[in-house]
Amino acid sequence: MIGLIPAGGMATRLGPLPCSKELLPVGSFHTPDGPRPRPIITYLLEQWRCAGIEQALVIVRPGKWDIPAYLGDGSAFGPRLAYLTVHEPYGAAYTLAAALPFIQQQTIALGLPDVILKPGGVYTTLITHHTTAQPDLTLGLFPCAQPHTADMVALATDNRRIVAIEIKPQQTDLRWTWMAAIWSPVVTTLMDNIVATDRRARQQGQQCPELHIGVIFQAAITHGLRVEGITFADGSALDIGTPAGWNIAQRKATPDELLMS
């Protein structure tokens, strides 16, 4: 298994920043010399360390060199890290596609570096399900109060099989959004095909919308792949990439508070 961290975003929702948003300090580390600032991305790396994910690729756009400068090889935080750059600014699916030459036969753990997930064992739970039940794609699902900002997930009556992904719907009765994912190589192959098709369309001068990761997940459903969700009804996913999420994070002073709903 290898982790993928898309960190190519521009953070336009937060306005001008002094560093990459993935390194914004939220809460603190406890050290023998007292507390020190804790970058947001380290909450994800801690989840992965606890879940046994030992290696990951961080995908950045040119200019975000402060991320590898801070994290280094990752040994201080959990998984061993390597870095790739993305040069196609057409959506998060393109960011992930930069890793395609390196992940064809791997099981993938996708992590969002500007989101703090509760409980602390989200990825342990997802990996256990993916390994034992063996779906093609396993999504970690969390309650969502603002559906128009998220990928909303429709579940079958068994509350396990996912039947549709709606990207930022203006109106919906759906309550779950995905915030973590594990997938098998068949989904990577599908992503490769979708990004290649989208790239050809752009090269031919067609106007194409941003290619969201949710488009890949919906295509997996459409193609008949087995897509399942694990719901964390008492969990939370705090996205500090939005002004509202950032304000909430700043009101919570410690990691324990950040991991409380």
HELIX and SHEET records of a PDB file:
HELIX    1   1 THR A   12  LEU A   14  5                                   3    
HELIX    2   2 LYS A   21  LEU A   23  5                                   3    
HELIX    3   3 ILE A   41  ALA A   51  1                                  11    
HELIX    4   4 ASP A   66  LEU A   71  1                                   6    
HELIX    5   5 ALA A   92  ALA A   97  1                                   6    
HELIX    6   6 LEU A  100  ILE A  103  1                                   4    
HELIX    7   7 VAL A  122  ALA A  133  1                                  12    
HELIX    8   8 PRO A  147  THR A  149  5                                   3    
HELIX    9   9 PRO A  185  GLN A  203  1                                  19    
HELIX   10  10 ILE A  213  THR A  222  1                                  10    
HELIX   11  11 PRO A  243  GLN A  250  1                                   8    
HELIX   12  12 PRO A  255  LEU A  258  1                                   4    
SHEET    1   A 7 ARG A  80  THR A  85  0                                        
SHEET    2   A 7 GLN A  55  VAL A  60  1                                        
SHEET    3   A 7 ILE A   2  ALA A   7  1                                        
SHEET    4   A 7 ILE A 108  LEU A 110  1                                        
SHEET    5   A 7 TRP A 176  TRP A 183 -1                                        
SHEET    6   A 7 LEU A 137  PRO A 143 -1                                        
SHEET    7   A 7 VAL A 227  THR A 231  1                                        
SHEET    1   B 7 ARG A  80  THR A  85  0                                        
SHEET    2   B 7 GLN A  55  VAL A  60  1                                        
SHEET    3   B 7 ILE A   2  ALA A   7  1                                        
SHEET    4   B 7 ILE A 108  LEU A 110  1                                        
SHEET    5   B 7 TRP A 176  TRP A 183 -1                                        
SHEET    6   B 7 ASP A 151  LEU A 155 -1                                        
SHEET    7   B 7 ILE A 162  ILE A 167 -1                                        
SHEET    1   C 2 PRO A  25  THR A  31  0                                        
SHEET    2   C 2 GLY A  34  PRO A  39 -1                                        
SHEET    1   D 2 VAL A 115  LYS A 118  0                                        
SHEET    2   D 2 SER A 236  ASP A 239 -1                                        
END                                                                             
